[in-house]
Amino acid sequence: MQAQTLSKFLIRSLFLTLAMLALWWGLDSFFNGSVWEGMVISKSALVVEYCEFNNVARFFHQRMNTYSNLAYFFFGVLILQIAYDDYKNEGLRRQNRLESFPMLSALMGICFVYLSFGSAFFHASLTWVGQRVDMNGTYGITLVLVSIGLYHVLHNVRFTPLAKAIWAGLLVVLIVLFLEIALLIPSSQLLPA
């Protein structure tokens, strides 16, 4: 990838992240903590402070933990742009192994954005459903990284476009299944496994 193209992607990611920051700041300024009333509080939020004191009067109960998730948004948007560039240039130039599977890169970018919103939702609300989405985003990134590693281990296998689409589709199904799997196995065991 040319430096000029990467610079363009970085600038676009930065501006989109700044726009998201403005939106989140606006939400945090306009709403208060009463928005989350009636939702089940996460058990971990009752006993853990996550390096920041809970301010339940604010819309973002944990402001810095919520805003820090914009880093995931930035990198997710960046990875999505790179995946789209790989897709557009498929067959036009010699591509490395991952460049030739842009769906896998796109899925990684989507998981980063998903984690950004999921973790922000959890730290803003400290709710049970927020924690589920937050952890599912973490599992999604982990599963995609394992999948990328497996794809590289199988470097002698040439996958057809259909096989790649099936691979990506099954990976999405597995990520969705982890919403339920995570309820059966504690994350302290599931994530390391």
N, C-alpha and C positions, 0 to 999 in steps of 0.2 A: 504494500500500500504506500502510495506517495505521501510525503510529509504534508503537502498542500491539502490533500483529501482528509488526512487525519486532523489537521488544524480546523478544517471546516466542520468536521464531526464534533470536535471538542467544543468549538464555539456554539454550535447548535445545541449541544447537550447542556452547556452552561446557561444559555438563555432560557431553555425550557425548564431547567431546574430553578432559575431565578423566578420564572413565572409561577412555578409550583410553590416556591417559598412565599411569594406574594399572596397566592390563594390561601395557603395554610395560615399565614399571618392574619389575613382577613377573617378567616373562620374563627381563629383563636381570639380575635379582638371583638367579634360580633356576638358570638355565643358564649355561654358560661357552662359550668359543670352540670347543670340541671338537665342538659340534653341526654346524658347517659343514665339518668334515673330510671329505674324499672328494669334495667339490664342486670343480669347476674354478674356479680363481681368475681374476678378470677381469684381462686384460693391463694395463688402465689402473691397476688397483689396485697393480700391481707397481712402477709408475713415478711415480704421482701420489698426493699425500697429501690432496687435497680439503680443504685448509685445516685439517686435523686429523690428528694422528699416529694411525697404526693401532695398536690394542691388541688383537692377535689372541687374547689370553688371555680376553677378555671376550666374552660373547654378542653384544653390540653392539660390533663392532670400532671403529666411529667413533660414539661415543655422541651427541655434540651434533648431528652431521649426521643421525643417525637420529631423534632426538627432534624436531628442527626440522621434520620432515615432518608433524608434527601440525597445523601451520598449514594445509597442504593439506587435511587431514581436516576441520578446522573450517570452512573455506570451502566444501568439497564438501557437507558436511551442510547448511550454510546455503542453498546454491544449490538443493539437492534439496528443501528445505522450501518455498522460494519457487516452484519449479516445480510442486510438488504444490498449493500454494495457487492458482497460476494455472490449473491443471487443474480444481480444484474450482469456480473462479469463471468458467470459460469460458462466455461468453454471458450471464452475470449482470450484467456491467458492461462499460463500454467499456475495452478492453484495447489496450495499445500493440502494436506488431508482434511483439516477442519474447514478450510475455505470451500472445499468441494461438498460440504454438508451444511449449507447455510440454515437449514431448518433447526439443526441442533444448536447453532449459535443464537438463532432467533429465540429459541426456547429458553436459553440461558438469560438473554436480555429480558424476556417476559417474566421470568422468575425473579430477577432482580427488582423489576418494577413492582411485581406482586408483593415481594418482601417489603419493599419501601412502604406501600400502602398498608399492608397487614401489620407490620411492626408499628407504624405510626398510629394506626387505629388502636392497637393494644395499649401503647403508652399514653395515648390521649384519653382513652376510656377506662383502662384497667379492667376490662370486662372479660368474662370467660370466652365468649365468641371471638373477641379480639385476640386473645392468646392463642386460640385454635388457628386462626388465620395467620398470625405471626409465625407460629411454629411450622405450619404447612409451607409457608414461603421458605423457611430455613430448610425443610426437608426437600422442597423442590430444587433449590440450588444444589444441595448435596447430591440428589439423584441425577441431576443433569451432569454435574462434575464427574460422578462415577461413570455415567454413560459415555462422556467424552473420553475418559481414560480407557474404557472398554473398547471404544471405537478405534483408538490408537493401538491398543494391544492387538486388535484384529487387522493390523495393517496389510496383511497379505490377502485379505478378502476384499473383493471389489463389489460393493453394494449397488444394486440398481436403484433408480429413482423411486420405484415402488417400494423396495425394501427399506429405503431411508424414510419414506413417508410412514410406513407401518411402524418402524422403530420410533419415530417421533410421536406418533399417535399412541402407541403403547406406553411411552414415557409419560404423556399427559394423563392417561388413565391411571397409571401408577401414582402419580402425584395426587390426583383426586382421591384415590383409595387411601392415601396416607392421612386424609382427614379423619377417616374411621380407624385406621390402624393406630394412630397416635392416641386414641381414646383407650385402647386396650393395653398398650405398653408405655410405661413412663418414658418421657423424653430423655431422662438421664441414662436410660439403657438403649433406647431406639436410635438416637442420633449417633452415638459411637459405633453401634453395630452397623 
